[in-house]
Amino acid sequence: MQRLRKKDELHFFSTMIDFYKLPTNFPSYQEAMQKQDPYLKVGTIEEGLRQTINNPNFIPYIQLHEFETLLFADLAEVEAYFQLKTADAKKLAKAIARHNNPELVNGGFETAPSKRIKSAIDGYKKSDGVEVLKEIGLQTIRSRCKHFNDWLQRIEERVNLPTAGMGGIGEDLLF
């Protein structure tokens, strides 16, 4: 990131870092852990990262809890893509039923989104997740994942794109 720090108004840069298992020496990590609300936690860390990078062209993003969280935006697509058995599909549905919010699927060691997916899908790989996200579609993910959507809106504002649903960031740009 240090290489990208030049103050060129035509370029900006961002991150997509999983909150799950983030190093404890990450900027503002200790302060963030004092907060109960997961959105406040990642917001605090993003602000700490923004201050550390200290570049107006930088848009920090910490994925709550991890990349696989986004797959919970449409479990029907996950089920269809992997041709899940009913019992495995129910495992995943149970994870989100409690909150009805993919971004709040628990990030504990055994309950992190990737752990839940791996327990239901033998041989799951991150590259599989990218393919499923293409099937789910950006608009569905944005509608179900507030923090993710807020990040994309900041990018759209930065590059003066129309907001979501009106020709904003397209599927091909993100995946």
Backbone as JSON Lines, residues from 0, in Angstrom:
{"i":0,"aa":"M","n":[0.82,-1.19,0.0],"ca":[0.0,0.0,0.0],"c":[0.87,1.25,0.0]}
{"i":1,"aa":"Q","n":[2.04,1.13,0.59],"ca":[2.9,2.3,0.62],"c":[3.23,2.77,-0.8]}
{"i":2,"aa":"R","n":[3.41,1.84,-1.72],"ca":[3.7,2.16,-3.11],"c":[2.54,2.92,-3.75]}
{"i":3,"aa":"L","n":[1.33,2.65,-3.32],"ca":[0.14,3.26,-3.91],"c":[-0.22,4.61,-3.28]}
{"i":4,"aa":"R","n":[0.58,5.05,-2.35],"ca":[0.23,6.25,-1.58],"c":[0.36,7.56,-2.33]}
{"i":5,"aa":"K","n":[0.84,7.56,-3.54],"ca":[1.02,8.83,-4.24],"c":[-0.29,9.6,-4.28]}
{"i":6,"aa":"K","n":[-0.2,10.9,-4.21],"ca":[-1.39,11.73,-4.14],"c":[-1.87,12.11,-5.53]}
{"i":7,"aa":"D","n":[-2.31,11.13,-6.26],"ca":[-2.81,11.28,-7.61],"c":[-4.32,11.31,-7.53]}
{"i":8,"aa":"E","n":[-4.92,12.41,-7.9],"ca":[-6.37,12.56,-7.76],"c":[-7.16,11.65,-8.69]}
{"i":9,"aa":"L","n":[-6.52,11.08,-9.68],"ca":[-7.22,10.22,-10.63],"c":[-7.33,8.78,-10.16]}
{"i":10,"aa":"H","n":[-6.55,8.41,-9.16],"ca":[-6.55,7.03,-8.69],"c":[-6.88,6.97,-7.22]}
{"i":11,"aa":"F","n":[-7.54,5.91,-6.84],"ca":[-7.8,5.66,-5.43],"c":[-7.57,4.19,-5.19]}
{"i":12,"aa":"F","n":[-7.49,3.81,-3.95],"ca":[-7.3,2.41,-3.62],"c":[-8.07,2.06,-2.37]}
{"i":13,"aa":"S","n":[-8.32,0.77,-2.23],"ca":[-9.13,0.29,-1.13],"c":[-8.6,-1.06,-0.66]}
{"i":14,"aa":"T","n":[-9.22,-1.57,0.37],"ca":[-8.89,-2.89,0.89],"c":[-10.16,-3.71,0.97]}
{"i":15,"aa":"M","n":[-9.99,-5.0,1.07],"ca":[-11.07,-5.91,1.46],"c":[-10.37,-6.95,2.33]}
{"i":16,"aa":"I","n":[-10.34,-6.67,3.61],"ca":[-9.65,-7.51,4.58],"c":[-10.68,-8.13,5.51]}
{"i":17,"aa":"D","n":[-10.57,-9.44,5.72],"ca":[-11.49,-10.12,6.63],"c":[-11.24,-9.69,8.08]}
{"i":18,"aa":"F","n":[-12.3,-9.38,8.78],"ca":[-12.22,-9.04,10.2],"c":[-11.84,-10.27,11.03]}
{"i":19,"aa":"Y","n":[-12.36,-11.41,10.62],"ca":[-12.08,-12.66,11.33],"c":[-10.58,-12.94,11.33]}
{"i":20,"aa":"K","n":[-10.03,-13.18,12.48],"ca":[-8.61,-13.47,12.68],"c":[-7.68,-12.33,12.28]}
{"i":21,"aa":"L","n":[-8.19,-11.12,12.33],"ca":[-7.36,-9.95,12.07],"c":[-6.28,-9.89,13.15]}
{"i":22,"aa":"P","n":[-5.04,-9.58,12.8],"ca":[-3.99,-9.52,13.82],"c":[-4.32,-8.49,14.92]}
{"i":23,"aa":"T","n":[-3.98,-8.81,16.12],"ca":[-4.31,-7.93,17.25],"c":[-3.5,-6.63,17.24]}
{"i":24,"aa":"N","n":[-2.45,-6.55,16.43],"ca":[-1.68,-5.31,16.33],"c":[-2.12,-4.45,15.15]}
{"i":25,"aa":"F","n":[-3.25,-4.8,14.54],"ca":[-3.81,-4.02,13.44],"c":[-4.23,-2.65,13.98]}
{"i":26,"aa":"P","n":[-4.17,-1.59,13.17],"ca":[-4.55,-0.26,13.66],"c":[-5.94,-0.25,14.32]}
{"i":27,"aa":"S","n":[-6.0,0.29,15.51],"ca":[-7.24,0.49,16.3],"c":[-7.92,-0.81,16.71]}
{"i":28,"aa":"Y","n":[-7.24,-1.93,16.59],"ca":[-7.85,-3.22,16.93],"c":[-8.27,-3.27,18.4]}
{"i":29,"aa":"Q","n":[-7.38,-2.89,19.29],"ca":[-7.69,-2.96,20.72],"c":[-8.86,-2.06,21.08]}
{"i":30,"aa":"E","n":[-8.9,-0.88,20.52],"ca":[-10.02,0.04,20.74],"c":[-11.33,-0.56,20.22]}
{"i":31,"aa":"A","n":[-11.27,-1.17,19.06],"ca":[-12.45,-1.76,18.45],"c":[-13.02,-2.9,19.3]}
{"i":32,"aa":"M","n":[-12.15,-3.67,19.91],"ca":[-12.59,-4.82,20.69],"c":[-13.34,-4.4,21.96]}
{"i":33,"aa":"Q","n":[-13.28,-3.15,22.31],"ca":[-14.03,-2.64,23.46],"c":[-15.5,-2.38,23.11]}
{"i":34,"aa":"K","n":[-15.81,-2.4,21.83],"ca":[-17.17,-2.11,21.37],"c":[-17.96,-3.41,21.23]}
{"i":35,"aa":"Q","n":[-19.24,-3.36,21.5],"ca":[-20.1,-4.54,21.38],"c":[-20.66,-4.71,19.97]}
{"i":36,"aa":"D","n":[-21.04,-3.62,19.34],"ca":[-21.67,-3.65,18.03],"c":[-20.62,-4.01,16.95]}
{"i":37,"aa":"P","n":[-20.86,-5.07,16.17],"ca":[-19.89,-5.47,15.15],"c":[-19.61,-4.37,14.11]}
{"i":38,"aa":"Y","n":[-20.63,-3.59,13.76],"ca":[-20.43,-2.52,12.79],"c":[-19.52,-1.43,13.35]}
{"i":39,"aa":"L","n":[-19.66,-1.14,14.65],"ca":[-18.78,-0.16,15.28],"c":[-17.35,-0.7,15.37]}
{"i":40,"aa":"K","n":[-17.21,-1.99,15.58],"ca":[-15.88,-2.6,15.62],"c":[-15.15,-2.41,14.29]}
{"i":41,"aa":"V","n":[-15.79,-2.82,13.2],"ca":[-15.09,-2.71,11.92],"c":[-14.93,-1.25,11.5]}
{"i":42,"aa":"G","n":[-15.88,-0.42,11.87],"ca":[-15.76,1.02,11.58],"c":[-14.57,1.64,12.3]}
{"i":43,"aa":"T","n":[-14.35,1.24,13.53],"ca":[-13.21,1.74,14.3],"c":[-11.9,1.29,13.66]}
{"i":44,"aa":"I","n":[-11.83,0.05,13.25],"ca":[-10.62,-0.46,12.61],"c":[-10.4,0.22,11.26]}
{"i":45,"aa":"E","n":[-11.46,0.41,10.5],"ca":[-11.32,1.1,9.22],"c":[-10.79,2.52,9.42]}
{"i":46,"aa":"E","n":[-11.3,3.19,10.43],"ca":[-10.82,4.56,10.71],"c":[-9.36,4.54,11.12]}
{"i":47,"aa":"G","n":[-8.97,3.58,11.94],"ca":[-7.56,3.45,12.33],"c":[-6.67,3.18,11.12]}
{"i":48,"aa":"L","n":[-7.14,2.34,10.21],"ca":[-6.38,2.05,8.99],"c":[-6.3,3.28,8.1]}
{"i":49,"aa":"R","n":[-7.41,4.01,8.0],"ca":[-7.42,5.25,7.2],"c":[-6.39,6.24,7.74]}
{"i":50,"aa":"Q","n":[-6.35,6.4,9.06],"ca":[-5.39,7.32,9.67],"c":[-3.95,6.84,9.47]}
{"i":51,"aa":"T","n":[-3.75,5.53,9.55],"ca":[-2.4,4.98,9.37],"c":[-1.91,5.19,7.94]}
{"i":52,"aa":"I","n":[-2.74,4.93,6.96],"ca":[-2.36,5.11,5.56],"c":[-2.26,6.6,5.23]}
{"i":53,"aa":"N","n":[-3.16,7.38,5.8],"ca":[-3.13,8.84,5.68],"c":[-3.01,9.31,4.23]}
{"i":54,"aa":"N","n":[-3.98,8.91,3.44],"ca":[-4.01,9.31,2.04],"c":[-5.47,9.56,1.67]}
{"i":55,"aa":"P","n":[-5.78,10.73,1.11],"ca":[-7.18,11.02,0.77],"c":[-7.76,10.1,-0.29]}
{"i":56,"aa":"N","n":[-6.92,9.39,-1.0],"ca":[-7.38,8.48,-2.05],"c":[-7.6,7.06,-1.56]}
{"i":57,"aa":"F","n":[-7.49,6.86,-0.27],"ca":[-7.63,5.53,0.31],"c":[-9.01,5.35,0.93]}
{"i":58,"aa":"I","n":[-9.68,4.26,0.57],"ca":[-11.0,3.92,1.12],"c":[-10.85,2.57,1.83]}
{"i":59,"aa":"P","n":[-10.72,2.58,3.16],"ca":[-10.54,1.31,3.88],"c":[-11.83,0.51,3.94]}
{"i":60,"aa":"Y","n":[-11.68,-0.81,3.9],"ca":[-12.83,-1.69,4.06],"c":[-12.39,-2.95,4.78]}
{"i":61,"aa":"I","n":[-13.07,-3.24,5.86],"ca":[-12.88,-4.48,6.61],"c":[-14.17,-5.27,6.46]}
{"i":62,"aa":"Q","n":[-14.08,-6.48,5.9],"ca":[-15.25,-7.33,5.68],"c":[-15.69,-7.96,6.99]}
{"i":63,"aa":"L","n":[-16.91,-7.72,7.37],"ca":[-17.5,-8.28,8.58],"c":[-18.21,-9.58,8.21]}
{"i":64,"aa":"H","n":[-17.87,-10.66,8.69],"ca":[-16.74,-11.15,9.46],"c":[-15.64,-11.63,8.55]}
{"i":65,"aa":"E","n":[-16.03,-12.16,7.42],"ca":[-15.07,-12.6,6.42],"c":[-15.77,-12.71,5.07]}
{"i":66,"aa":"F","n":[-14.99,-12.91,4.04],"ca":[-15.48,-12.97,2.67],"c":[-16.72,-13.86,2.52]}
{"i":67,"aa":"E","n":[-16.69,-15.03,3.17],"ca":[-17.81,-15.98,3.04],"c":[-19.12,-15.45,3.58]}
{"i":68,"aa":"T","n":[-19.06,-14.41,4.38],"ca":[-20.29,-13.77,4.87],"c":[-21.21,-13.43,3.71]}
{"i":69,"aa":"L","n":[-20.63,-12.95,2.64],"ca":[-21.42,-12.51,1.49],"c":[-22.22,-13.65,0.86]}
{"i":70,"aa":"L","n":[-21.73,-14.87,1.0],"ca":[-22.46,-16.02,0.44],"c":[-23.8,-16.23,1.12]}
{"i":71,"aa":"F","n":[-23.91,-15.79,2.36],"ca":[-25.16,-15.95,3.1],"c":[-26.25,-14.98,2.62]}
{"i":72,"aa":"A","n":[-25.91,-14.13,1.66],"ca":[-26.91,-13.2,1.1],"c":[-27.99,-13.93,0.33]}
{"i":73,"aa":"D","n":[-27.67,-15.12,-0.2],"ca":[-28.67,-15.9,-0.94],"c":[-28.29,-17.38,-0.87]}
{"i":74,"aa":"L","n":[-28.77,-18.03,0.16],"ca":[-28.42,-19.44,0.37],"c":[-29.03,-20.36,-0.68]}
{"i":75,"aa":"A","n":[-30.08,-19.92,-1.33],"ca":[-30.67,-20.75,-2.4],"c":[-29.65,-20.9,-3.54]}
{"i":76,"aa":"E","n":[-28.92,-19.86,-3.84],"ca":[-27.88,-19.93,-4.88],"c":[-26.73,-20.83,-4.43]}
{"i":77,"aa":"V","n":[-26.37,-20.74,-3.16],"ca":[-25.31,-21.6,-2.62],"c":[-25.75,-23.06,-2.72]}
{"i":78,"aa":"E","n":[-26.98,-23.32,-2.31],"ca":[-27.53,-24.68,-2.34],"c":[-27.55,-25.23,-3.78]}
{"i":79,"aa":"A","n":[-27.98,-24.39,-4.72],"ca":[-28.06,-24.84,-6.11],"c":[-26.66,-25.05,-6.7]}
{"i":80,"aa":"Y","n":[-25.76,-24.14,-6.44],"ca":[-24.41,-24.23,-7.01],"c":[-23.7,-25.51,-6.55]}
{"i":81,"aa":"F","n":[-23.81,-25.81,-5.27],"ca":[-23.11,-26.97,-4.72],"c":[-23.99,-28.22,-4.67]}
{"i":82,"aa":"Q","n":[-25.24,-28.09,-5.12],"ca":[-26.18,-29.21,-5.1],"c":[-26.2,-29.85,-3.71]}
{"i":83,"aa":"L","n":[-26.47,-29.01,-2.73],"ca":[-26.42,-29.46,-1.34],"c":[-27.55,-30.4,-0.99]}
{"i":84,"aa":"K","n":[-27.25,-31.29,-0.11],"ca":[-28.27,-32.14,0.49],"c":[-29.09,-31.27,1.42]}
{"i":85,"aa":"T","n":[-30.32,-31.67,1.66],"ca":[-31.22,-30.9,2.51],"c":[-30.62,-30.63,3.89]}
{"i":86,"aa":"A","n":[-30.01,-31.62,4.49],"ca":[-29.44,-31.47,5.84],"c":[-28.34,-30.42,5.84]}
{"i":87,"aa":"D","n":[-27.51,-30.4,4.81],"ca":[-26.43,-29.41,4.73],"c":[-26.98,-28.02,4.48]}
{"i":88,"aa":"A","n":[-27.99,-27.92,3.64],"ca":[-28.63,-26.63,3.38],"c":[-29.26,-26.08,4.67]}
{"i":89,"aa":"K","n":[-29.85,-26.97,5.46],"ca":[-30.47,-26.54,6.73],"c":[-29.41,-26.02,7.71]}
{"i":90,"aa":"K","n":[-28.22,-26.62,7.71],"ca":[-27.13,-26.12,8.56],"c":[-26.83,-24.66,8.26]}
{"i":91,"aa":"L","n":[-26.74,-24.35,6.99],"ca":[-26.44,-22.98,6.59],"c":[-27.6,-22.04,6.89]}
{"i":92,"aa":"A","n":[-28.81,-22.5,6.63],"ca":[-29.99,-21.67,6.89],"c":[-30.11,-21.34,8.37]}
{"i":93,"aa":"K","n":[-29.77,-22.3,9.21],"ca":[-29.84,-22.09,10.66],"c":[-28.89,-20.97,11.1]}
{"i":94,"aa":"A","n":[-27.75,-20.87,10.44],"ca":[-26.76,-19.86,10.79],"c":[-27.28,-18.45,10.61]}
{"i":95,"aa":"I","n":[-28.09,-18.25,9.59],"ca":[-28.57,-16.9,9.31],"c":[-29.95,-16.64,9.9]}
{"i":96,"aa":"A","n":[-30.69,-17.68,10.22],"ca":[-32.07,-17.52,10.71],"c":[-32.12,-16.65,11.97]}
{"i":97,"aa":"R","n":[-31.12,-16.73,12.78],"ca":[-31.11,-15.99,14.05],"c":[-31.1,-14.48,13.85]}
{"i":98,"aa":"H","n":[-30.4,-14.01,12.83],"ca":[-30.26,-12.57,12.62],"c":[-30.92,-12.07,11.35]}
{"i":99,"aa":"N","n":[-31.08,-12.95,10.38],"ca":[-31.56,-12.57,9.04],"c":[-30.68,-11.47,8.44]}
{"i":100,"aa":"N","n":[-29.42,-11.49,8.8],"ca":[-28.46,-10.51,8.31],"c":[-27.13,-11.23,8.09]}
{"i":101,"aa":"P","n":[-26.71,-11.42,6.84],"ca":[-25.47,-12.15,6.57],"c":[-24.26,-11.6,7.31]}
{"i":102,"aa":"E","n":[-24.21,-10.3,7.47],"ca":[-23.04,-9.69,8.1],"c":[-22.95,-9.97,9.59]}
{"i":103,"aa":"L","n":[-24.0,-10.5,10.16],"ca":[-23.97,-10.8,11.6],"c":[-23.84,-12.28,11.9]}
{"i":104,"aa":"V","n":[-23.59,-13.1,10.86],"ca":[-23.32,-14.51,11.11],"c":[-22.06,-14.57,11.95]}
{"i":105,"aa":"N","n":[-22.12,-15.27,13.06],"ca":[-21.08,-15.28,14.08],"c":[-19.69,-15.56,13.51]}
{"i":106,"aa":"G","n":[-18.71,-14.84,14.04],"ca":[-17.34,-14.98,13.59],"c":[-16.44,-15.73,14.55]}
{"i":107,"aa":"G","n":[-16.98,-16.58,15.39],"ca":[-16.16,-17.36,16.31],"c":[-15.35,-18.42,15.59]}
{"i":108,"aa":"F","n":[-14.43,-19.05,16.32],"ca":[-13.52,-20.02,15.7],"c":[-14.28,-21.14,14.99]}
{"i":109,"aa":"E","n":[-15.31,-21.69,15.59],"ca":[-16.07,-22.78,14.97],"c":[-17.31,-22.3,14.23]}
{"i":110,"aa":"T","n":[-17.68,-21.03,14.42],"ca":[-18.92,-20.53,13.84],"c":[-18.71,-19.46,12.77]}
{"i":111,"aa":"A","n":[-17.48,-19.19,12.41],"ca":[-17.2,-18.23,11.35],"c":[-17.89,-18.69,10.06]}
{"i":112,"aa":"P","n":[-18.29,-17.75,9.22],"ca":[-18.97,-18.14,7.99],"c":[-18.24,-19.2,7.17]}
{"i":113,"aa":"S","n":[-16.93,-19.08,7.03],"ca":[-16.19,-20.08,6.24],"c":[-16.23,-21.45,6.9]}
{"i":114,"aa":"K","n":[-16.18,-21.49,8.23],"ca":[-16.24,-22.77,8.94],"c":[-17.61,-23.41,8.75]}
{"i":115,"aa":"R","n":[-18.65,-22.6,8.78],"ca":[-20.01,-23.12,8.57],"c":[-20.15,-23.68,7.16]}
{"i":116,"aa":"I","n":[-19.62,-22.95,6.19],"ca":[-19.72,-23.39,4.8],"c":[-18.91,-24.66,4.59]}
{"i":117,"aa":"K","n":[-17.7,-24.69,5.13],"ca":[-16.87,-25.88,4.98],"c":[-17.48,-27.11,5.64]}
{"i":118,"aa":"S","n":[-18.25,-26.89,6.72],"ca":[-18.89,-28.04,7.37],"c":[-20.05,-28.58,6.55]}
{"i":119,"aa":"A","n":[-20.62,-27.74,5.69],"ca":[-21.75,-28.16,4.87],"c":[-21.32,-28.56,3.45]}
{"i":120,"aa":"I","n":[-20.15,-28.09,3.02],"ca":[-19.72,-28.31,1.64],"c":[-18.31,-28.91,1.65]}
{"i":121,"aa":"D","n":[-18.22,-30.19,1.36],"ca":[-16.91,-30.85,1.29],"c":[-16.07,-30.25,0.17]}
{"i":122,"aa":"G","n":[-14.83,-29.94,0.49],"ca":[-13.91,-29.45,-0.52],"c":[-14.1,-28.0,-0.93]}
{"i":123,"aa":"Y","n":[-14.86,-27.23,-0.15],"ca":[-15.09,-25.83,-0.49],"c":[-13.76,-25.08,-0.58]}
{"i":124,"aa":"K","n":[-13.64,-24.23,-1.61],"ca":[-12.48,-23.36,-1.8],"c":[-12.97,-21.93,-1.98]}
{"i":125,"aa":"K","n":[-12.11,-20.96,-1.62],"ca":[-12.48,-19.54,-1.78],"c":[-12.87,-19.24,-3.23]}
{"i":126,"aa":"S","n":[-12.19,-19.85,-4.18],"ca":[-12.52,-19.61,-5.58],"c":[-13.95,-20.04,-5.9]}
{"i":127,"aa":"D","n":[-14.45,-21.07,-5.2],"ca":[-15.85,-21.47,-5.34],"c":[-16.76,-20.32,-4.9]}
{"i":128,"aa":"G","n":[-16.37,-19.69,-3.81],"ca":[-17.16,-18.59,-3.28],"c":[-17.32,-17.46,-4.27]}
{"i":129,"aa":"V","n":[-16.26,-17.14,-4.99],"ca":[-16.33,-16.08,-6.01],"c":[-17.34,-16.46,-7.09]}
{"i":130,"aa":"E","n":[-17.31,-17.7,-7.51],"ca":[-18.25,-18.15,-8.55],"c":[-19.7,-18.07,-8.06]}
{"i":131,"aa":"V","n":[-19.93,-18.44,-6.81],"ca":[-21.29,-18.36,-6.25],"c":[-21.74,-16.91,-6.15]}
{"i":132,"aa":"L","n":[-20.83,-16.02,-5.77],"ca":[-21.18,-14.6,-5.67],"c":[-21.63,-14.06,-7.03]}
{"i":133,"aa":"K","n":[-21.03,-14.53,-8.09],"ca":[-21.48,-14.13,-9.43],"c":[-22.92,-14.55,-9.66]}
{"i":134,"aa":"E","n":[-23.27,-15.74,-9.18],"ca":[-24.64,-16.24,-9.33],"c":[-25.61,-15.45,-8.44]}
{"i":135,"aa":"I","n":[-25.18,-15.12,-7.25],"ca":[-26.04,-14.37,-6.33],"c":[-26.32,-12.99,-6.9]}
{"i":136,"aa":"G","n":[-25.31,-12.36,-7.41],"ca":[-25.46,-11.03,-8.01],"c":[-25.19,-9.9,-7.03]}
{"i":137,"aa":"L","n":[-24.57,-8.89,-7.54],"ca":[-24.16,-7.75,-6.71],"c":[-25.34,-7.04,-6.06]}
{"i":138,"aa":"Q","n":[-26.42,-6.89,-6.77],"ca":[-27.57,-6.16,-6.19],"c":[-28.15,-6.9,-4.99]}
{"i":139,"aa":"T","n":[-28.22,-8.22,-5.06],"ca":[-28.71,-8.99,-3.92],"c":[-27.76,-8.86,-2.74]}
{"i":140,"aa":"I","n":[-26.46,-8.98,-3.01],"ca":[-25.48,-8.85,-1.93],"c":[-25.58,-7.48,-1.3]}
{"i":141,"aa":"R","n":[-25.66,-6.46,-2.12],"ca":[-25.76,-5.08,-1.59],"c":[-27.02,-4.89,-0.76]}
{"i":142,"aa":"S","n":[-28.1,-5.48,-1.19],"ca":[-29.37,-5.3,-0.46],"c":[-29.38,-6.01,0.88]}
{"i":143,"aa":"R","n":[-28.58,-7.05,1.03],"ca":[-28.56,-7.84,2.27],"c":[-27.4,-7.5,3.19]}
{"i":144,"aa":"C","n":[-26.36,-6.86,2.66],"ca":[-25.13,-6.63,3.43],"c":[-24.84,-5.12,3.48]}
{"i":145,"aa":"K","n":[-25.32,-4.49,4.53],"ca":[-25.25,-3.03,4.68],"c":[-23.82,-2.49,4.64]}
{"i":146,"aa":"H","n":[-22.93,-3.08,5.4],"ca":[-21.56,-2.56,5.46],"c":[-20.87,-2.68,4.09]}
{"i":147,"aa":"F","n":[-21.08,-3.79,3.43],"ca":[-20.54,-4.0,2.08],"c":[-21.1,-2.95,1.13]}
{"i":148,"aa":"N","n":[-22.41,-2.73,1.19],"ca":[-23.06,-1.73,0.34],"c":[-22.51,-0.33,0.62]}
{"i":149,"aa":"D","n":[-22.33,-0.01,1.9],"ca":[-21.8,1.31,2.25],"c":[-20.42,1.53,1.64]}
{"i":150,"aa":"W","n":[-19.59,0.48,1.64],"ca":[-18.26,0.56,1.05],"c":[-18.37,0.87,-0.45]}
{"i":151,"aa":"L","n":[-19.23,0.13,-1.15],"ca":[-19.38,0.37,-2.58],"c":[-19.92,1.76,-2.86]}
{"i":152,"aa":"Q","n":[-20.8,2.25,-2.0],"ca":[-21.3,3.62,-2.18],"c":[-20.17,4.64,-2.02]}
{"i":153,"aa":"R","n":[-19.26,4.41,-1.08],"ca":[-18.12,5.32,-0.92],"c":[-17.25,5.31,-2.18]}
{"i":154,"aa":"I","n":[-17.06,4.13,-2.76],"ca":[-16.29,4.04,-4.0],"c":[-17.01,4.77,-5.13]}
{"i":155,"aa":"E","n":[-18.31,4.54,-5.25],"ca":[-19.09,5.2,-6.3],"c":[-19.03,6.71,-6.16]}
{"i":156,"aa":"E","n":[-19.14,7.19,-4.93],"ca":[-19.05,8.64,-4.69],"c":[-17.67,9.16,-5.07]}
{"i":157,"aa":"R","n":[-16.65,8.4,-4.74],"ca":[-15.26,8.82,-5.01],"c":[-15.0,8.94,-6.51]}
{"i":158,"aa":"V","n":[-15.55,8.03,-7.29],"ca":[-15.32,8.07,-8.73],"c":[-16.51,8.67,-9.48]}
{"i":159,"aa":"N","n":[-17.42,9.29,-8.73],"ca":[-18.58,9.97,-9.3],"c":[-19.45,9.08,-10.16]}
{"i":160,"aa":"L","n":[-19.66,7.82,-9.7],"ca":[-20.58,6.92,-10.36],"c":[-21.97,7.1,-9.77]}
{"i":161,"aa":"P","n":[-23.01,6.85,-10.55],"ca":[-24.35,6.85,-9.97],"c":[-24.43,5.77,-8.88]}
{"i":162,"aa":"T","n":[-25.36,5.92,-7.96],"ca":[-25.49,4.96,-6.87],"c":[-26.1,3.66,-7.34]}
{"i":163,"aa":"A","n":[-26.1,2.66,-6.47],"ca":[-26.6,1.32,-6.78],"c":[-27.99,1.38,-7.37]}
{"i":164,"aa":"G","n":[-28.22,0.51,-8.34],"ca":[-29.54,0.44,-8.96],"c":[-29.72,1.46,-10.06]}
{"i":165,"aa":"M","n":[-28.75,2.36,-10.19],"ca":[-28.84,3.39,-11.21],"c":[-27.57,3.43,-12.06]}
{"i":166,"aa":"G","n":[-27.02,2.25,-12.3],"ca":[-25.83,2.18,-13.14],"c":[-24.52,2.3,-12.37]}
{"i":167,"aa":"G","n":[-24.54,2.0,-11.08],"ca":[-23.35,2.08,-10.25],"c":[-22.36,0.97,-10.58]}
{"i":168,"aa":"I","n":[-21.57,0.59,-9.6],"ca":[-20.56,-0.45,-9.79],"c":[-21.23,-1.71,-10.31]}
{"i":169,"aa":"G","n":[-20.71,-2.23,-11.39],"ca":[-21.3,-3.4,-12.03],"c":[-20.69,-4.7,-11.55]}
{"i":170,"aa":"E","n":[-21.36,-5.8,-11.86],"ca":[-20.91,-7.13,-11.49],"c":[-19.5,-7.38,-12.02]}
{"i":171,"aa":"D","n":[-19.25,-6.99,-13.24],"ca":[-17.95,-7.29,-13.85],"c":[-16.81,-6.52,-13.19]}
{"i":172,"aa":"L","n":[-17.08,-5.37,-12.64],"ca":[-16.03,-4.61,-11.97],"c":[-15.64,-5.23,-10.64]}
{"i":173,"aa":"L","n":[-16.55,-5.89,-9.99],"ca":[-16.27,-6.4,-8.65],"c":[-15.83,-7.84,-8.67]}
{"i":174,"aa":"F","n":[-16.39,-8.66,-9.5],"ca":[-16.05,-10.07,-9.49],"c":[-15.36,-10.42,-10.78]}
